[in-house]
Each structure stands twice: as structure tokens, then as C-alpha cells.
Amino acid sequence: MNLPIAPPRRIDGTGILLALVLSIVVVLPLLVVGVWAFTEVWRYPNVLPQQFGLRFWEQTLNRADVWNALWLSLTLSAVVTLASAVICLPAAYAFARMRFPGRDLLFFSFLAGHAFPKFGLLVAIAAIFLQLDLIGTFWGVALIQLVNTLMFMIWIPVAAFQAVDRRMEEAARDVGAGPFRVFWSITLPQAAPTIAAALLLTFVGTFYETEGAWLIGAPGIRTMPVLMISFINNQMVIQFGAVLSVMLWVPSFIALMFARRVIGGNAFAKGFGG
């Protein structure tokens, strides 16, 4: 019996071209910055550097302010992520499962802060923080960064809790499970991948946040992004900025590897409704 021969798959030239262009747009700037970080001499019009080396890495890593800024950024990101989880996850569950007066208005208010120019909002908050003596303090920067996490930590977990299969929860209640047992054994495991995604996005976004840290934290609080800006503005040496940029990539890389190995890509897709 002759089996039908499947027609050859058609190559989508337009899709390949668009993917190639997108890859170049995304990867090329990162590649250039990475090359600059290990370059000692690169003069126009040469396409390739004339001299590679680690001199600027040594100079950068020997500075105490770099390590202080790195530790401060990591500490801020951890504190803000933890505080955001404690505050926002119960609120997200309430928005997803409960009905109360003003629910929709309050829910959309978390998006309102991102619908207007961010710097104007930060200036208004800075005026309030000035009266409260929070300018130039760790907790002032933590509070301003906490404001930036609300959309991630409210909207994304709400979608996760709404996507949980209610029939499984009802079945658990039918066999005598209490509300806490149902939440811990049924609801939370199904929502966990998306919540983990929100936590990772919050941590990385807080680590890279610059405007609030600069406006509220200056001059006493200098995170890694703020320090990188000061390096570039004050010394005009490209390599210093490139080295700090590569160092800033490390938390994102670690977070992505954690997501891939521990949480898993399939779990993320399932959590987002994929």
C-alpha cells in the first residue's frame, strides 16, 4: 500500500527575514557593549578593536564603590520584591476572587501610575518624601521602587488566580478540605508559575530601576545603574560603562537560568494560560 507523500514544507522567507532583523537589532548592541568591556584600544575607523585586555575590568572591580553599589542594588531588589509579595499577593487574590464596592476602580488605579509620564509622578512623590525626610535614604528608594512593582505584582498574579480551575477547588471542598488547605494544595500550585514569573520580573526590574533611585536616593544612595550613569557622565570612558553594563546583565542571566532549570518553561506557559 502506497502511503501519500506529504508535500514539502514551505519556507516562510518573510518570517525568517523579520526574525533575522529582530535578532540583529537586539543582539548587535549587546555584542558591541560586550566587546567594549574587553577592549583597551578601539579607534575609528577600525571595524575591530586594536587591543583587547582586562585593564578596565581590574580598575572597575578594584573600586569599593562598585561593590557597595552592587550589594545595595541586590539588597534593595530583595527587600522590595519581598515587600511587594507580602502586600500585593493577598490583594491580587482578593481582586481575582472577591466582589466589593469600588473593586474595578481600585484595580485599574494600579495601572494609572503607568499611564502618565513616569518622571512627573516621581517628582510629585519626591516632594512628599522631602517633607518626610526620606530623600537620600534606603527606605525612601525602597518605597519609590515598590510603587513601580504594583503592576507586575497585582495584574499578573490576578490573571494567575483567575486561571485556576475552580472545579478542582470545589472537589476538594466536597471531600472536606478547609479553605486554607484548598488554597495551599490546589490554588497556589496552579498559580505558582505565574507568581514566580511576577517575582522574577519584579526583582530584575527593581535591580535595573534608575529614575527613582537617582531622584530619591541622591546623593547618599547609589545603586548600580546610578553609579554607571555617574561613571559615564564624569569620566567619559566607554569601557567603564561597558564593564558595569556587563555586570548588570548577570542578575538577569541568573534569573533566566533559575526560571529555566527550577521553574521550567512549560510551567511558565501554563501559568500564563499557554
C-alpha atoms as an extended CHARMM CRD file, in Angstrom:
* protein
*
       274  EXT
         1         1  MET       CA              0.0000000000        0.0000000000        0.0000000000  PROA      1               0.0000000000
         2         2  ASN       CA              1.4550000000        3.3250000000       -1.0520000000  PROA      2               0.0000000000
         3         3  LEU       CA              1.3040000000        5.9660000000        1.6090000000  PROA      3               0.0000000000
         4         4  PRO       CA              0.6060000000        9.5350000000        0.4850000000  PROA      4               0.0000000000
         5         5  ILE       CA              3.7030000000       11.6740000000        0.3130000000  PROA      5               0.0000000000
         6         6  ALA       CA              3.4710000000       14.8050000000        2.4170000000  PROA      6               0.0000000000
         7         7  PRO       CA              4.0580000000       17.9580000000        0.4190000000  PROA      7               0.0000000000
         8         8  PRO       CA              7.3160000000       19.7310000000        1.1550000000  PROA      8               0.0000000000
         9         9  ARG       CA              7.0700000000       22.3580000000        3.8540000000  PROA      9               0.0000000000
        10        10  ARG       CA              7.0460000000       25.8770000000        2.5260000000  PROA      10              0.0000000000
        11        11  ILE       CA              9.7800000000       28.1230000000        3.8130000000  PROA      11              0.0000000000
        12        12  ASP       CA              8.4540000000       31.3800000000        5.2040000000  PROA      12              0.0000000000
        13        13  GLY       CA             11.0200000000       33.7880000000        3.8150000000  PROA      13              0.0000000000
        14        14  THR       CA              9.3230000000       36.8510000000        5.2700000000  PROA      14              0.0000000000
        15        15  GLY       CA              9.2470000000       35.3470000000        8.7540000000  PROA      15              0.0000000000
        16        16  ILE       CA             12.9090000000       34.3480000000        8.5500000000  PROA      16              0.0000000000
        17        17  LEU       CA             13.8600000000       37.8440000000        7.3660000000  PROA      17              0.0000000000
        18        18  LEU       CA             11.9140000000       39.5190000000       10.1700000000  PROA      18              0.0000000000
        19        19  ALA       CA             13.4270000000       37.1620000000       12.7540000000  PROA      19              0.0000000000
        20        20  LEU       CA             16.8990000000       37.9250000000       11.4070000000  PROA      20              0.0000000000
        21        21  VAL       CA             16.3220000000       41.6910000000       11.5090000000  PROA      21              0.0000000000
        22        22  LEU       CA             14.9290000000       41.4650000000       15.0530000000  PROA      22              0.0000000000
        23        23  SER       CA             17.9070000000       39.3770000000       16.1710000000  PROA      23              0.0000000000
        24        24  ILE       CA             20.3330000000       41.9180000000       14.7160000000  PROA      24              0.0000000000
        25        25  VAL       CA             18.5170000000       44.8380000000       16.3620000000  PROA      25              0.0000000000
        26        26  VAL       CA             18.5220000000       43.1020000000       19.7600000000  PROA      26              0.0000000000
        27        27  VAL       CA             21.8410000000       41.2650000000       19.7130000000  PROA      27              0.0000000000
        28        28  LEU       CA             24.1110000000       43.7480000000       17.9150000000  PROA      28              0.0000000000
        29        29  PRO       CA             24.0210000000       46.4920000000       20.5930000000  PROA      29              0.0000000000
        30        30  LEU       CA             24.6300000000       43.8850000000       23.3090000000  PROA      30              0.0000000000
        31        31  LEU       CA             27.5190000000       42.4630000000       21.3200000000  PROA      31              0.0000000000
        32        32  VAL       CA             29.0960000000       45.8910000000       20.8570000000  PROA      32              0.0000000000
        33        33  VAL       CA             28.8410000000       46.6520000000       24.5700000000  PROA      33              0.0000000000
        34        34  GLY       CA             30.3100000000       43.2340000000       25.4010000000  PROA      34              0.0000000000
        35        35  VAL       CA             33.2580000000       43.8490000000       23.0650000000  PROA      35              0.0000000000
        36        36  TRP       CA             33.8740000000       47.3070000000       24.5360000000  PROA      36              0.0000000000
        37        37  ALA       CA             34.0570000000       45.7640000000       28.0290000000  PROA      37              0.0000000000
        38        38  PHE       CA             37.1240000000       43.7370000000       26.9870000000  PROA      38              0.0000000000
        39        39  THR       CA             38.7030000000       46.3900000000       24.7480000000  PROA      39              0.0000000000
        40        40  GLU       CA             41.5830000000       48.6770000000       25.6410000000  PROA      40              0.0000000000
        41        41  VAL       CA             42.0560000000       50.4100000000       22.2720000000  PROA      41              0.0000000000
        42        42  TRP       CA             39.3880000000       50.7780000000       19.5870000000  PROA      42              0.0000000000
        43        43  ARG       CA             39.7340000000       53.8090000000       17.3620000000  PROA      43              0.0000000000
        44        44  TYR       CA             37.6960000000       54.9350000000       14.4040000000  PROA      44              0.0000000000
        45        45  PRO       CA             37.6040000000       53.9350000000       11.5480000000  PROA      45              0.0000000000
        46        46  ASN       CA             38.7780000000       50.4340000000       12.5210000000  PROA      46              0.0000000000
        47        47  VAL       CA             35.9920000000       47.8600000000       12.4850000000  PROA      47              0.0000000000
        48        48  LEU       CA             37.6760000000       45.6640000000       15.1040000000  PROA      48              0.0000000000
        49        49  PRO       CA             39.4610000000       46.7190000000       18.3180000000  PROA      49              0.0000000000
        50        50  GLN       CA             43.2090000000       47.1970000000       18.0710000000  PROA      50              0.0000000000
        51        51  GLN       CA             43.8710000000       45.8580000000       21.5710000000  PROA      51              0.0000000000
        52        52  PHE       CA             41.9360000000       43.6100000000       23.9300000000  PROA      52              0.0000000000
        53        53  GLY       CA             42.5800000000       43.3690000000       27.6400000000  PROA      53              0.0000000000
        54        54  LEU       CA             41.1870000000       43.3070000000       31.1600000000  PROA      54              0.0000000000
        55        55  ARG       CA             42.6840000000       46.5920000000       32.3920000000  PROA      55              0.0000000000
        56        56  PHE       CA             39.3140000000       48.3150000000       32.7480000000  PROA      56              0.0000000000
        57        57  TRP       CA             37.8300000000       45.2800000000       34.5000000000  PROA      57              0.0000000000
        58        58  GLU       CA             40.6680000000       45.4210000000       37.0240000000  PROA      58              0.0000000000
        59        59  GLN       CA             40.2340000000       49.1540000000       37.5650000000  PROA      59              0.0000000000
        60        60  THR       CA             36.4640000000       48.8280000000       37.9310000000  PROA      60              0.0000000000
        61        61  LEU       CA             36.4670000000       45.8110000000       40.2420000000  PROA      61              0.0000000000
        62        62  ASN       CA             39.1160000000       47.3850000000       42.4880000000  PROA      62              0.0000000000
        63        63  ARG       CA             36.7600000000       50.2560000000       43.3090000000  PROA      63              0.0000000000
        64        64  ALA       CA             34.9460000000       49.9000000000       46.6250000000  PROA      64              0.0000000000
        65        65  ASP       CA             32.0060000000       51.9900000000       45.4110000000  PROA      65              0.0000000000
        66        66  VAL       CA             31.2590000000       49.4090000000       42.6820000000  PROA      66              0.0000000000
        67        67  TRP       CA             30.9120000000       46.5740000000       45.1810000000  PROA      67              0.0000000000
        68        68  ASN       CA             28.9350000000       48.7820000000       47.5640000000  PROA      68              0.0000000000
        69        69  ALA       CA             26.5550000000       49.7210000000       44.7430000000  PROA      69              0.0000000000
        70        70  LEU       CA             26.1870000000       46.0770000000       43.6820000000  PROA      70              0.0000000000
        71        71  TRP       CA             25.4020000000       44.9290000000       47.2160000000  PROA      71              0.0000000000
        72        72  LEU       CA             22.9900000000       47.8320000000       47.6940000000  PROA      72              0.0000000000
        73        73  SER       CA             21.1640000000       47.0240000000       44.4330000000  PROA      73              0.0000000000
        74        74  LEU       CA             20.8320000000       43.3460000000       45.3380000000  PROA      74              0.0000000000
        75        75  THR       CA             19.6250000000       44.1890000000       48.8560000000  PROA      75              0.0000000000
        76        76  LEU       CA             17.1100000000       46.7290000000       47.5630000000  PROA      76              0.0000000000
        77        77  SER       CA             15.8020000000       44.2900000000       44.9550000000  PROA      77              0.0000000000
        78        78  ALA       CA             15.3670000000       41.5180000000       47.5400000000  PROA      78              0.0000000000
        79        79  VAL       CA             13.6440000000       43.8010000000       50.0820000000  PROA      79              0.0000000000
        80        80  VAL       CA             11.3280000000       45.3770000000       47.5010000000  PROA      80              0.0000000000
        81        81  THR       CA             10.4160000000       42.0030000000       45.9850000000  PROA      81              0.0000000000
        82        82  LEU       CA              9.6410000000       40.5100000000       49.3970000000  PROA      82              0.0000000000
        83        83  ALA       CA              7.6060000000       43.5470000000       50.4890000000  PROA      83              0.0000000000
        84        84  SER       CA              5.7530000000       43.5790000000       47.1820000000  PROA      84              0.0000000000
        85        85  ALA       CA              4.8760000000       39.8950000000       47.5450000000  PROA      85              0.0000000000
        86        86  VAL       CA              3.5850000000       40.3590000000       51.1090000000  PROA      86              0.0000000000
        87        87  ILE       CA              1.4820000000       43.3940000000       50.1540000000  PROA      87              0.0000000000
        88        88  CYS       CA              0.3560000000       42.5980000000       46.6260000000  PROA      88              0.0000000000
        89        89  LEU       CA             -0.3150000000       38.8420000000       46.5230000000  PROA      89              0.0000000000
        90        90  PRO       CA             -3.1900000000       38.9270000000       49.0670000000  PROA      90              0.0000000000
        91        91  ALA       CA             -4.5860000000       41.9470000000       47.2080000000  PROA      91              0.0000000000
        92        92  ALA       CA             -4.2910000000       40.0950000000       43.8910000000  PROA      92              0.0000000000
        93        93  TYR       CA             -6.1910000000       37.1280000000       45.3330000000  PROA      93              0.0000000000
        94        94  ALA       CA             -8.9070000000       39.4590000000       46.6120000000  PROA      94              0.0000000000
        95        95  PHE       CA             -9.2270000000       41.1420000000       43.2110000000  PROA      95              0.0000000000
        96        96  ALA       CA             -9.4100000000       37.7640000000       41.4730000000  PROA      96              0.0000000000
        97        97  ARG       CA            -11.9420000000       36.0580000000       43.7700000000  PROA      97              0.0000000000
        98        98  MET       CA            -13.9440000000       38.6760000000       45.6260000000  PROA      98              0.0000000000
        99        99  ARG       CA            -16.5300000000       41.3090000000       44.7110000000  PROA      99              0.0000000000
       100       100  PHE       CA            -16.6260000000       44.5340000000       46.7230000000  PROA      100             0.0000000000
       101       101  PRO       CA            -17.5810000000       48.1830000000       46.1170000000  PROA      101             0.0000000000
       102       102  GLY       CA            -15.0010000000       50.0930000000       44.0860000000  PROA      102             0.0000000000
       103       103  ARG       CA            -13.1810000000       46.9050000000       43.0470000000  PROA      103             0.0000000000
       104       104  ASP       CA            -12.8010000000       47.7740000000       39.3690000000  PROA      104             0.0000000000
       105       105  LEU       CA            -11.7930000000       51.3790000000       40.0350000000  PROA      105             0.0000000000
       106       106  LEU       CA             -9.1900000000       50.3400000000       42.5920000000  PROA      106             0.0000000000
       107       107  PHE       CA             -7.9120000000       47.5690000000       40.3230000000  PROA      107             0.0000000000
       108       108  PHE       CA             -7.3690000000       49.9030000000       37.3870000000  PROA      108             0.0000000000
       109       109  SER       CA             -5.7830000000       52.5190000000       39.6350000000  PROA      109             0.0000000000
       110       110  PHE       CA             -2.6990000000       50.3030000000       39.8190000000  PROA      110             0.0000000000
       111       111  LEU       CA             -2.3340000000       50.7870000000       36.0780000000  PROA      111             0.0000000000
       112       112  ALA       CA             -2.9300000000       54.5290000000       36.2200000000  PROA      112             0.0000000000
       113       113  GLY       CA              0.5660000000       55.2180000000       37.5160000000  PROA      113             0.0000000000
       114       114  HSD       CA              1.9810000000       53.7380000000       34.3140000000  PROA      114             0.0000000000
       115       115  ALA       CA             -0.3790000000       55.6490000000       32.0440000000  PROA      115             0.0000000000
       116       116  PHE       CA              1.2690000000       59.0210000000       32.6720000000  PROA      116             0.0000000000
       117       117  PRO       CA              4.8680000000       60.2590000000       32.3050000000  PROA      117             0.0000000000
       118       118  LYS       CA              6.7930000000       58.4240000000       34.9820000000  PROA      118             0.0000000000
       119       119  PHE       CA              9.2410000000       61.1820000000       35.8360000000  PROA      119             0.0000000000
       120       120  GLY       CA              6.4590000000       63.6540000000       36.6180000000  PROA      120             0.0000000000
       121       121  LEU       CA              4.9440000000       61.1750000000       39.0690000000  PROA      121             0.0000000000
       122       122  LEU       CA              8.3460000000       60.6270000000       40.6750000000  PROA      122             0.0000000000
       123       123  VAL       CA              8.8510000000       64.3670000000       41.1250000000  PROA      123             0.0000000000
       124       124  ALA       CA              5.4700000000       64.6510000000       42.8510000000  PROA      124             0.0000000000
       125       125  ILE       CA              6.3430000000       61.7470000000       45.1550000000  PROA      125             0.0000000000
       126       126  ALA       CA              9.7870000000       63.2500000000       45.8020000000  PROA      126             0.0000000000
       127       127  ALA       CA              8.1310000000       66.4430000000       47.0690000000  PROA      127             0.0000000000
       128       128  ILE       CA              6.1990000000       64.3660000000       49.6130000000  PROA      128             0.0000000000
       129       129  PHE       CA              9.2750000000       62.3350000000       50.5660000000  PROA      129             0.0000000000
       130       130  LEU       CA             11.1960000000       65.5810000000       51.1360000000  PROA      130             0.0000000000
       131       131  GLN       CA              8.7220000000       66.5390000000       53.8500000000  PROA      131             0.0000000000
       132       132  LEU       CA              9.0620000000       63.0830000000       55.3960000000  PROA      132             0.0000000000
       133       133  ASP       CA             12.9000000000       63.1600000000       55.3760000000  PROA      133             0.0000000000
       134       134  LEU       CA             13.0350000000       60.1310000000       53.0890000000  PROA      134             0.0000000000
       135       135  ILE       CA             15.2310000000       61.7170000000       50.4030000000  PROA      135             0.0000000000
       136       136  GLY       CA             18.6710000000       60.1080000000       50.3020000000  PROA      136             0.0000000000
       137       137  THR       CA             17.6240000000       57.1180000000       52.4330000000  PROA      137             0.0000000000
       138       138  PHE       CA             17.4410000000       53.3860000000       51.7780000000  PROA      138             0.0000000000
       139       139  TRP       CA             13.7710000000       53.1720000000       52.6990000000  PROA      139             0.0000000000
       140       140  GLY       CA             12.8890000000       56.1470000000       50.5400000000  PROA      140             0.0000000000
       141       141  VAL       CA             14.3400000000       54.3950000000       47.4970000000  PROA      141             0.0000000000
       142       142  ALA       CA             12.6890000000       51.1160000000       48.5250000000  PROA      142             0.0000000000
       143       143  LEU       CA              9.2750000000       52.8090000000       48.7290000000  PROA      143             0.0000000000
       144       144  ILE       CA              9.6080000000       54.5070000000       45.3350000000  PROA      144             0.0000000000
       145       145  GLN       CA             10.6820000000       51.2220000000       43.7660000000  PROA      145             0.0000000000
       146       146  LEU       CA              7.7970000000       49.4480000000       45.4730000000  PROA      146             0.0000000000
       147       147  VAL       CA              5.4160000000       51.7470000000       43.5920000000  PROA      147             0.0000000000
       148       148  ASN       CA              6.9480000000       50.5410000000       40.3150000000  PROA      148             0.0000000000
       149       149  THR       CA              6.2350000000       46.8880000000       41.1650000000  PROA      149             0.0000000000
       150       150  LEU       CA              2.4810000000       47.2420000000       41.6360000000  PROA      150             0.0000000000
       151       151  MET       CA              1.5390000000       46.4950000000       38.0480000000  PROA      151             0.0000000000
       152       152  PHE       CA              3.6650000000       43.3340000000       37.8970000000  PROA      152             0.0000000000
       153       153  MET       CA              2.6440000000       42.0830000000       41.3190000000  PROA      153             0.0000000000
       154       154  ILE       CA             -1.0700000000       42.8900000000       41.0200000000  PROA      154             0.0000000000
       155       155  TRP       CA             -2.0310000000       42.3470000000       37.4010000000  PROA      155             0.0000000000
       156       156  ILE       CA             -0.0080000000       39.2080000000       36.6880000000  PROA      156             0.0000000000
       157       157  PRO       CA             -0.9920000000       37.2610000000       39.8740000000  PROA      157             0.0000000000
       158       158  VAL       CA             -4.6450000000       38.2750000000       39.3650000000  PROA      158             0.0000000000
       159       159  ALA       CA             -4.5160000000       36.5480000000       35.9740000000  PROA      159             0.0000000000
       160       160  ALA       CA             -2.9130000000       33.5200000000       37.6520000000  PROA      160             0.0000000000
       161       161  PHE       CA             -5.5960000000       33.1920000000       40.3360000000  PROA      161             0.0000000000
       162       162  GLN       CA             -8.3710000000       33.6760000000       37.7830000000  PROA      162             0.0000000000
       163       163  ALA       CA             -6.9140000000       30.8800000000       35.6360000000  PROA      163             0.0000000000
       164       164  VAL       CA             -7.0810000000       28.2970000000       38.4510000000  PROA      164             0.0000000000
       165       165  ASP       CA             -9.5800000000       25.5130000000       37.7420000000  PROA      165             0.0000000000
       166       166  ARG       CA            -12.4690000000       26.1650000000       40.1240000000  PROA      166             0.0000000000
       167       167  ARG       CA            -13.7540000000       22.6100000000       39.6940000000  PROA      167             0.0000000000
       168       168  MET       CA            -10.6820000000       21.2230000000       41.4610000000  PROA      168             0.0000000000
       169       169  GLU       CA            -11.2240000000       23.6080000000       44.3630000000  PROA      169             0.0000000000
       170       170  GLU       CA            -14.8900000000       22.6360000000       44.6120000000  PROA      170             0.0000000000
       171       171  ALA       CA            -13.9820000000       18.9430000000       44.5250000000  PROA      171             0.0000000000
       172       172  ALA       CA            -11.5420000000       19.4530000000       47.3840000000  PROA      172             0.0000000000
       173       173  ARG       CA            -14.1950000000       21.2470000000       49.4350000000  PROA      173             0.0000000000
       174       174  ASP       CA            -16.6570000000       18.4310000000       48.7490000000  PROA      174             0.0000000000
       175       175  VAL       CA            -14.3270000000       15.9070000000       50.4090000000  PROA      175             0.0000000000
       176       176  GLY       CA            -13.9560000000       18.0920000000       53.4900000000  PROA      176             0.0000000000
       177       177  ALA       CA            -10.8830000000       20.2580000000       52.8300000000  PROA      177             0.0000000000
       178       178  GLY       CA            -10.9100000000       23.6300000000       54.5640000000  PROA      178             0.0000000000
       179       179  PRO       CA            -10.2950000000       26.9660000000       52.7980000000  PROA      179             0.0000000000
       180       180  PHE       CA             -6.6250000000       27.1220000000       53.7770000000  PROA      180             0.0000000000
       181       181  ARG       CA             -5.9940000000       23.5150000000       52.6990000000  PROA      181             0.0000000000
       182       182  VAL       CA             -7.7020000000       24.1670000000       49.3530000000  PROA      182             0.0000000000
       183       183  PHE       CA             -5.6090000000       27.2880000000       48.7860000000  PROA      183             0.0000000000
       184       184  TRP       CA             -2.3360000000       25.6180000000       49.7810000000  PROA      184             0.0000000000
       185       185  SER       CA             -2.8660000000       22.3380000000       47.9440000000  PROA      185             0.0000000000
       186       186  ILE       CA             -4.9290000000       23.3500000000       44.9030000000  PROA      186             0.0000000000
       187       187  THR       CA             -4.9110000000       27.0870000000       44.2040000000  PROA      187             0.0000000000
       188       188  LEU       CA             -1.3170000000       28.0060000000       44.9690000000  PROA      188             0.0000000000
       189       189  PRO       CA              0.3700000000       25.1760000000       42.9920000000  PROA      189             0.0000000000
       190       190  GLN       CA             -1.5950000000       26.1130000000       39.8670000000  PROA      190             0.0000000000
       191       191  ALA       CA             -0.8690000000       29.8370000000       40.2360000000  PROA      191             0.0000000000
       192       192  ALA       CA              2.7340000000       29.3930000000       41.3640000000  PROA      192             0.0000000000
       193       193  PRO       CA              4.4290000000       29.5100000000       37.9120000000  PROA      193             0.0000000000
       194       194  THR       CA              2.9090000000       32.8790000000       37.0670000000  PROA      194             0.0000000000
       195       195  ILE       CA              3.5700000000       34.2290000000       40.5490000000  PROA      195             0.0000000000
       196       196  ALA       CA              7.1900000000       33.1120000000       40.1980000000  PROA      196             0.0000000000
       197       197  ALA       CA              7.3580000000       34.9660000000       36.8780000000  PROA      197             0.0000000000
       198       198  ALA       CA              5.9990000000       38.1150000000       38.5330000000  PROA      198             0.0000000000
       199       199  LEU       CA              8.5620000000       37.8190000000       41.3410000000  PROA      199             0.0000000000
       200       200  LEU       CA             11.4260000000       37.4270000000       38.8830000000  PROA      200             0.0000000000
       201       201  LEU       CA             10.2330000000       40.3750000000       36.8040000000  PROA      201             0.0000000000
       202       202  THR       CA              9.9120000000       42.4480000000       39.9720000000  PROA      202             0.0000000000
       203       203  PHE       CA             13.4100000000       41.5600000000       41.1790000000  PROA      203             0.0000000000
       204       204  VAL       CA             15.0810000000       42.2510000000       37.8360000000  PROA      204             0.0000000000
       205       205  GLY       CA             13.0260000000       45.3950000000       37.2030000000  PROA      205             0.0000000000
       206       206  THR       CA             13.9310000000       46.7570000000       40.6450000000  PROA      206             0.0000000000
       207       207  PHE       CA             17.6050000000       45.9640000000       40.0970000000  PROA      207             0.0000000000
       208       208  TYR       CA             17.6180000000       47.9900000000       36.8710000000  PROA      208             0.0000000000
       209       209  GLU       CA             15.3870000000       50.8430000000       38.0830000000  PROA      209             0.0000000000
       210       210  THR       CA             17.2190000000       54.1370000000       37.6390000000  PROA      210             0.0000000000
       211       211  GLU       CA             14.9790000000       57.2170000000       37.7190000000  PROA      211             0.0000000000
       212       212  GLY       CA             13.5080000000       56.6870000000       41.1700000000  PROA      212             0.0000000000
       213       213  ALA       CA             16.8200000000       55.5770000000       42.6720000000  PROA      213             0.0000000000
       214       214  TRP       CA             18.5320000000       58.6670000000       41.2570000000  PROA      214             0.0000000000
       215       215  LEU       CA             15.8100000000       61.1820000000       42.1680000000  PROA      215             0.0000000000
       216       216  ILE       CA             15.0280000000       59.8680000000       45.6610000000  PROA      216             0.0000000000
       217       217  GLY       CA             18.3690000000       58.3160000000       46.5990000000  PROA      217             0.0000000000
       218       218  ALA       CA             20.8460000000       61.0250000000       45.6000000000  PROA      218             0.0000000000
       219       219  PRO       CA             23.3520000000       61.7130000000       46.9130000000  PROA      219             0.0000000000
       220       220  GLY       CA             23.6100000000       59.0940000000       49.6330000000  PROA      220             0.0000000000
       221       221  ILE       CA             22.1420000000       56.0400000000       47.8570000000  PROA      221             0.0000000000
       222       222  ARG       CA             23.9330000000       54.9330000000       44.6950000000  PROA      222             0.0000000000
       223       223  THR       CA             22.6880000000       51.7640000000       43.0560000000  PROA      223             0.0000000000
       224       224  MET       CA             24.4930000000       50.0710000000       40.1820000000  PROA      224             0.0000000000
       225       225  PRO       CA             22.5170000000       51.8530000000       37.4050000000  PROA      225             0.0000000000
       226       226  VAL       CA             23.0330000000       55.2200000000       39.1200000000  PROA      226             0.0000000000
       227       227  LEU       CA             26.7430000000       54.5070000000       39.5360000000  PROA      227             0.0000000000
       228       228  MET       CA             27.0090000000       53.5380000000       35.8560000000  PROA      228             0.0000000000
       229       229  ILE       CA             25.4550000000       56.8530000000       34.8220000000  PROA      229             0.0000000000
       230       230  SER       CA             27.9100000000       58.7580000000       37.0290000000  PROA      230             0.0000000000
       231       231  PHE       CA             30.8240000000       56.7930000000       35.5480000000  PROA      231             0.0000000000
       232       232  ILE       CA             29.7770000000       57.6810000000       32.0140000000  PROA      232             0.0000000000
       233       233  ASN       CA             28.9750000000       61.3340000000       32.7670000000  PROA      233             0.0000000000
       234       234  ASN       CA             32.0360000000       62.1020000000       34.8720000000  PROA      234             0.0000000000
       235       235  GLN       CA             34.7980000000       60.1000000000       33.1670000000  PROA      235             0.0000000000
       236       236  MET       CA             33.6250000000       59.7180000000       29.5770000000  PROA      236             0.0000000000
       237       237  VAL       CA             35.4400000000       56.3820000000       29.3030000000  PROA      237             0.0000000000
       238       238  ILE       CA             33.2880000000       53.9530000000       27.3380000000  PROA      238             0.0000000000
       239       239  GLN       CA             34.9280000000       50.9040000000       28.8460000000  PROA      239             0.0000000000
       240       240  PHE       CA             33.8530000000       51.7480000000       32.3960000000  PROA      240             0.0000000000
       241       241  GLY       CA             30.2240000000       51.9500000000       31.3410000000  PROA      241             0.0000000000
       242       242  ALA       CA             30.5680000000       48.7590000000       29.2960000000  PROA      242             0.0000000000
       243       243  VAL       CA             32.0640000000       46.8300000000       32.2290000000  PROA      243             0.0000000000
       244       244  LEU       CA             29.2610000000       47.9510000000       34.5370000000  PROA      244             0.0000000000
       245       245  SER       CA             26.6950000000       47.0720000000       31.8620000000  PROA      245             0.0000000000
       246       246  VAL       CA             28.0390000000       43.5260000000       31.6460000000  PROA      246             0.0000000000
       247       247  MET       CA             27.9170000000       43.2970000000       35.4320000000  PROA      247             0.0000000000
       248       248  LEU       CA             24.2960000000       44.4650000000       35.3180000000  PROA      248             0.0000000000
       249       249  TRP       CA             23.4450000000       41.6370000000       32.9280000000  PROA      249             0.0000000000
       250       250  VAL       CA             24.4640000000       38.9980000000       35.4800000000  PROA      250             0.0000000000
       251       251  PRO       CA             21.2900000000       39.1410000000       37.6630000000  PROA      251             0.0000000000
       252       252  SER       CA             19.0790000000       38.8280000000       34.5850000000  PROA      252             0.0000000000
       253       253  PHE       CA             21.0910000000       35.8640000000       33.3460000000  PROA      253             0.0000000000
       254       254  ILE       CA             20.9060000000       34.1390000000       36.7320000000  PROA      254             0.0000000000
       255       255  ALA       CA             17.1530000000       34.8070000000       36.9600000000  PROA      255             0.0000000000
       256       256  LEU       CA             16.5590000000       33.3610000000       33.4920000000  PROA      256             0.0000000000
       257       257  MET       CA             18.6400000000       30.2660000000       34.2770000000  PROA      257             0.0000000000
       258       258  PHE       CA             16.7240000000       29.8340000000       37.5380000000  PROA      258             0.0000000000
       259       259  ALA       CA             13.4350000000       30.1080000000       35.6890000000  PROA      259             0.0000000000
       260       260  ARG       CA             14.5220000000       27.5800000000       33.0900000000  PROA      260             0.0000000000
       261       261  ARG       CA             16.0160000000       24.9650000000       35.4130000000  PROA      261             0.0000000000
       262       262  VAL       CA             13.8880000000       25.2460000000       38.5530000000  PROA      262             0.0000000000
       263       263  ILE       CA             10.5160000000       26.5600000000       37.4080000000  PROA      263             0.0000000000
       264       264  GLY       CA             10.5970000000       25.3660000000       33.8070000000  PROA      264             0.0000000000
       265       265  GLY       CA              9.4460000000       26.9530000000       30.5870000000  PROA      265             0.0000000000
       266       266  ASN       CA              6.3430000000       24.7390000000       30.3340000000  PROA      266             0.0000000000
       267       267  ALA       CA              5.2290000000       25.8070000000       33.7760000000  PROA      267             0.0000000000
       268       268  PHE       CA              5.5520000000       29.4670000000       32.8140000000  PROA      268             0.0000000000
       269       269  ALA       CA              3.4960000000       28.9330000000       29.6870000000  PROA      269             0.0000000000
       270       270  LYS       CA              0.8410000000       27.0740000000       31.6630000000  PROA      270             0.0000000000
       271       271  GLY       CA              0.7610000000       29.8090000000       34.2840000000  PROA      271             0.0000000000
       272       272  PHE       CA              0.1200000000       32.4760000000       31.6410000000  PROA      272             0.0000000000
       273       273  GLY       CA             -2.6240000000       30.3870000000       30.0740000000  PROA      273             0.0000000000
       274       274  GLY       CA             -0.4710000000       28.8640000000       27.3200000000  PROA      274             0.0000000000
